[in-house]
Amino acid sequence: TGITTASIYAYYSCLDYVPYTNRCRFLATTPQWEAAKGHEQYRALLQQYQGEVLPNNHRASVTVQRVGGRIAAAAKNCSRDWNATTAAKGSNDEYNNIVQSKSISNNNNNIPSSATTTPYTYTVVRSPEANAFVLPGNHVFVLTGLFRYAHNEDELASILGHEMAHNLARHAGERMSESILMGILSRLALVLDPSGLLFSILLPAQTLLVSLLHSR
């Protein structure tokens, strides 16, 4: 009973609400921990892509930096306005109705200041792959194969804006937290059922309820 109570308390203490959408989620990480992991992975990727990273004065790098800089500035303004709104407490009836209807605390769905105050890095990598991604700590990577499909700055902005929004919403921390939770549940399933039957049921359930939610 004590373990069950502690587990339930631990789970609910890690519940968080996504900025803007107010979607409830399990989030067991801190912005500082996420950023530290992002910096670590950033250094590893620079080593991995060594020799393929375009210089900062390359036309593609300059374009990515210019477009990304504009989005980062807009994100900073939006984040400031959002955090000010959540702190208003009573100044906006429509917002308060949403908060009350979802039992949301005004203090647990702010956007971390580090998400907008930490300078972004923009790394353009020579690669046939069409992809872009962001790491916690505000590290944006663009693979040059993407330029086959993003023909102008507006199209590039839509891609970079999508990636940078992941950091504002702390999606990386959410994925890490889900992995931690599923790891605990997997071990618990093997303890409760050494035959592995419960574990075999948990694996497809994890794919359906967790992994597919983040897939493309």
Secondary structure, 3 states (H helix, E strand, C coil): CHHHHHHHHHHHHCEEECCCCCCEEECCCCHHHHHHHHHHHHHHHHHHCCCCECCCCCHHHHHHHHHHHHHHHHHHHHHHHHHHHHCCCCCCHHHHHHHHHCCCCCCCCCCCCHHHHCCCEEEEECCCCCCEEEECCCEEEEEHHHHHCCCCHHHHHHHHHHHHHHHHCCHHHHHHHHHHHHHHHHHHHHHHCCCCHHHHHHHHHHHHHCHHHHCC
